[in-house]
């Protein structure tokens, strides 16, 4: 499984979780920083990525439009949320 970390998560998560989720990327890595949700959504679907976001808008989008073909928004566990917070500069 490849993950696409949304801009509200640390870009350090990709390298830190690379052993578990190889080829995962952050939106900054693919020039999608500050991109609108539909663009991020399409990129994830086109590239077989699961979107990871703390953004409730992204989660709500899945209720309205359904999941992209290969990507599903995922809830961030408290552990990952704490890890992200600890890694922020």
C-alpha positions in Angstrom: 0.0 0.0 0.0 1.3 3.4 -0.9 0.2 6.5 1.1 -0.2 10.1 0.1 0.2 12.3 3.1 -1.9 15.5 3.0 -0.3 18.9 3.7 -1.7 18.9 7.3 0.7 16.0 8.1 4.5 16.2 8.5 6.5 15.5 5.4 8.8 13.5 7.6 6.2 10.7 7.9 7.0 9.2 4.4 10.7 8.5 5.3 9.8 7.4 8.8 7.2 4.9 7.6 9.0 3.9 4.4 9.7 0.4 5.7 6.0 -0.2 6.3 4.6 1.8 3.3 7.2 1.9 0.6 6.8 4.5 -2.2 4.6 6.7 0.0 4.8 10.4 -0.7 3.8 13.7 0.8 1.9 16.3 -1.3 5.0 18.5 -1.1 7.1 15.7 -2.8 4.8 15.8 -5.8 4.3 19.5 -6.2 0.8 19.5 -4.7 1.5 21.7 -1.7 -1.6 23.9 -1.1 -3.4 22.1 -4.0 -7.2 22.0 -3.8 -8.7 18.7 -2.5 -10.1 17.6 -5.9 -6.6 17.8 -7.4 -5.0 15.8 -4.5 -7.9 13.3 -4.8 -7.3 12.9 -8.6 -3.6 12.5 -8.1 -4.2 9.8 -5.5 -6.6 7.9 -7.7 -4.4 8.1 -10.8 -1.4 6.8 -8.9 -2.9 4.1 -6.7 -2.3 6.0 -3.4 -4.3 6.0 -0.2 -4.9 9.5 1.1 -3.9 10.1 4.8 -5.2 13.4 6.1 -6.4 14.9 9.4 -8.6 17.2 7.3 -12.3 16.5 7.9 -13.0 18.0 4.4 -11.2 15.2 2.8 -13.1 12.6 4.8 -16.4 14.3 4.0 -15.5 14.3 0.3 -15.5 10.5 0.4 -19.1 10.6 1.6 -20.2 12.9 -1.3 -18.1 11.5 -4.2 -17.2 8.0 -3.0 -13.6 6.9 -2.8 -11.2 7.3 -5.7 -10.6 4.1 -7.6 -7.5 3.1 -5.6 -7.4 5.7 -2.8 -9.3 5.9 0.4 -9.0 8.6 3.0 -7.7 7.1 6.2 -8.1 8.3 9.8 -4.9 9.1 11.5 -4.4 7.1 14.7 -3.6 9.0 17.9 -0.1 7.6 17.7 0.6 9.0 14.2 -1.0 12.3 15.2 1.3 12.5 18.2 4.3 11.5 16.1 3.4 14.2 13.5 3.0 16.9 16.2 6.4 15.9 17.7 8.1 16.2 14.3 6.8 19.6 13.4 9.5 22.3 13.5 
